[in-house]
Amino acid sequence: MRSWNFTAGPCTLPLEVMEKAQREFLDYEGMGAGVIEISHRSPQFDAVAKGSEKRLRSLMDIPDNYKVIFLQSGGRGEFAAVPLNLMPEGGLADYFVTGHWSRCAYKECDERFGRAVLHECAPKDASGIVSIDYSKMQVTPGASYAYICFNETVNGIEFNKIPDTGDVPLVADMSSDILTQKVDVSKFGAIIFGVQKNVAPAGLVIAIVREDLIGHARKYCPSILDWKVMSEHDSLFNTPCVFSWYMADLVFRWIESIGGVAELERRNAEKSKLLYDFIDSSDFYRNNIAKDSRSRVNVVFNLKDEALNAEFLKEAAARHFIGLKGHKVLGGMRASLYNAMSIEGVKALIEFLRDFERAHA
Ligand SMILES: *Cc1c(COP(=O)(O)O)cnc(C)c1O
């Protein structure tokens, strides 16, 4: 049987998509070969590449003056690509840090590429509640860009509005909440996301970049991280991760088939509300993120008695719940409610949480 999979990434993918990939695995479009066994320059793969970009553009309403670039660098590779493409030698950039991944991006820039101005934007109040403080997001004169992580996968913190950075291009890592709600792309200079949270198996990163920001990479920026080189070659400068790209296309088709991003936004609001309402109603579990800063996709929570953690995970596994252990830097528990997680899965989890509380409170 399939488990209820709450893993943070790589993670659960829509069952229909997994089944279609399985059916096509050995014989793609009657070729007698799988899509991962053919040239990335074949007409069959070309249709995947072009079709997936077209679908993503339509799903996200991406304006014409933005390029969509398919890269293989991983999320962390883009932490380097951002300063290499956008910040000249000797320049500076603002980092509005709200958790683990924005801090990693800040460090990558600061330690290797130039002056990164650190703004701590997710303070804890006296009672231990964490919230995003938008008033701290002030740009520094001369900044090449301002950087945010829209949803902090590890910390369970998500932006609920887009900060205004004036003429300074806003760069957002949306690895874990891309396509989970409608986003006005025109408010951003660049959006980057690894596909392994909501879109496809690991292996691909997609960069959506405003055209005027392309073409300013440092001379020594590796070609495969240079957004201009990659976009000029339609992201086929070198062999791409064909499997991940093909799966992304299947997921985009799946999103179209269920009613687009608006429908996913509705489902994600419903799923996360159910789980947070339950946690808030219980004395046994707790979440310390302010309501207006809580992630709709990564719900972090703790058992009030942490000594029960191991038993909790053991009983969860026995009932086919996997991936509930929190990230190693934070501990506790985390339930990731990505697009492929159904409302039934969330209801089943709440039932388990209730049963466990009854047995151990
Ligand atoms: C998972 C994740 C990353 C890390 O991506 P890698 O591909 O492992 O380098 C970066 N940012 C966010 C928001 C993530 O959730």
The ligand as an SDF file (V2000), in Angstrom:
LIG
                    3D

 15 15  0  0  0  0  0  0  0  0999 V2000
   14.7540   22.0890   -0.2050 C   0  0  0  0  0  0  0  0  0  0  0  0
   15.0370   23.5180   -0.3050 C   0  0  0  0  0  0  0  0  0  0  0  0
   16.2670   24.0050   -0.7890 C   0  0  0  0  0  0  0  0  0  0  0  0
   17.4420   23.0990   -1.0840 C   0  0  0  0  0  0  0  0  0  0  0  0
   17.5110   22.6940   -2.3670 O   0  0  0  0  0  0  0  0  0  0  0  0
   18.6710   21.6910   -2.8500 P   0  0  0  0  0  0  0  0  0  0  0  0
   18.1830   21.3330   -4.2120 O   0  0  0  0  0  0  0  0  0  0  0  0
   18.7350   20.5400   -1.9060 O   0  0  0  0  0  0  0  0  0  0  0  0
   19.9400   22.4610   -2.8910 O   0  0  0  0  0  0  0  0  0  0  0  0
   16.4160   25.3750   -0.9100 C   0  0  0  0  0  0  0  0  0  0  0  0
   15.4310   26.2130   -0.5770 N   0  0  0  0  0  0  0  0  0  0  0  0
   14.2470   25.7700   -0.0860 C   0  0  0  0  0  0  0  0  0  0  0  0
   13.1850   26.7550    0.2790 C   0  0  0  0  0  0  0  0  0  0  0  0
   14.0200   24.4150    0.0530 C   0  0  0  0  0  0  0  0  0  0  0  0
   12.8480   23.9870    0.5490 O   0  0  0  0  0  0  0  0  0  0  0  0
  1  2  1  0
  2  3  1  0
  2 14  2  0
  3  4  1  0
  3 10  2  0
  4  5  1  0
  5  6  1  0
  6  7  2  0
  6  8  1  0
  6  9  1  0
 10 11  1  0
 11 12  2  0
 12 13  1  0
 12 14  1  0
 14 15  1  0
M  END
$$$$
